[in-house]
Amino acid sequence: MGYYEEETRALNAILLLIFTMQADEAFAELEQSLHQLAFPPAVRRLCENALQNHIAAHNVPLAHQSTQPEAQAVSCLLLALESISGFKYVERYITHRNQTSVCC
């Protein structure tokens, strides 16, 4: 399996759940993924920030709720997906470069 494939798949699934209006399930899955998968530290921090924003959105009384914390949570997850995609690209590049260096 490639670099960060499971982590990328998890983030994709979580975002899909959010966009199909299943945010609570998505963030439960995110919390489980944080315990089970080896996210790079920068991506892990973004995921943890997303989870904290989601929790903060649900701890506000109903009369004072806004969509801002949820939007920030989704923004963090999109940044996490972008970051892990970058990590995957760099890992593939390094592997390819090292194989080329050894062969030639």
N, C-alpha and C positions, 0 to 999 in steps of 0.2 A: 504494500500500500504506500502511496505517496506521502510526502510531508504534509502534516496538518490536515489530512483528508477528513478524518473523523470530526475534528474541531470545526472545519468549514461546513461539513454536513449538518452538524448540530446547530450552528448559527443560522444556516439557511432554514432549517426546520423551525427554529424559534421565531424567526422573522415571518415565516409563512403563517404560523399560528397567530401571531399578532395581527397580521393583515386580514385574517379570516375571523377576526373579532373573538379570539380565544386567548386574550392577554394573560389571564391567570394561569392557564395551562402552560403558556409559553414561558412565563417567568419561573414556574415550578421546574420546567425542563431546563432552564438556564441554570438554576441553582444546582440541580443534579449534575449537569454537565461540568460545572465548575469543580465539583468534587471528584468527578471521574476522569476528566480529560486533562491533558498536559498543554494548556494554552500557553503561548509565550507571555511573559510578565506584562508587557504593555497591553496585550489583548485581554488578559485576565483583569487588569485594572479597569478597562473600559466595560467589560461585562459586569464587574462588581458595581461600578457606578450606575449602570443601567438597572441593576437589581435594586440598588438603594433608591434610585429615583422612582421606580415602580412602587416600592414599599412606602415611600414618602407620599406618593399620590393617594394611596389608600388609607393613610393615617390622618388625612385632613378631613374635618367634618364635611358632610355632604353639601351644606350651604356654602362652603368656602372653596370647594374643589374647582380646579382649573385643569385644562389639558396640558399645561406646560410641563409638569414633571413626567407625564407619560411621553410627551414629545421628546423630552430630553433623554428618556430611557431608550426610545427608538433610535434617536440620533447616536447615542453611545453604541448601540448594537450595530448600526450601519458602519460606524467608524471601526468597530472591532472586525467586522467582515472585510472591510477594505484593508485593514492592517494585516489580517491573517492571509489575505490574498497576496499582499506584498511579501510577507515572509515566505510563502510557498514559492513565489517566483524566484526570490533570492536563493532559497535552498536548491531549487532545480538548476539555477544558473551555476552555482558553486559545484554541484555534483557533476554537471556536464563539463565544466571547465577542468575539474580535477581528472575526469576520465580522459579528456583530450590531452591533458598534460602527461598523464601516465602512458598513454598510447603512443605518443609521438616523440 
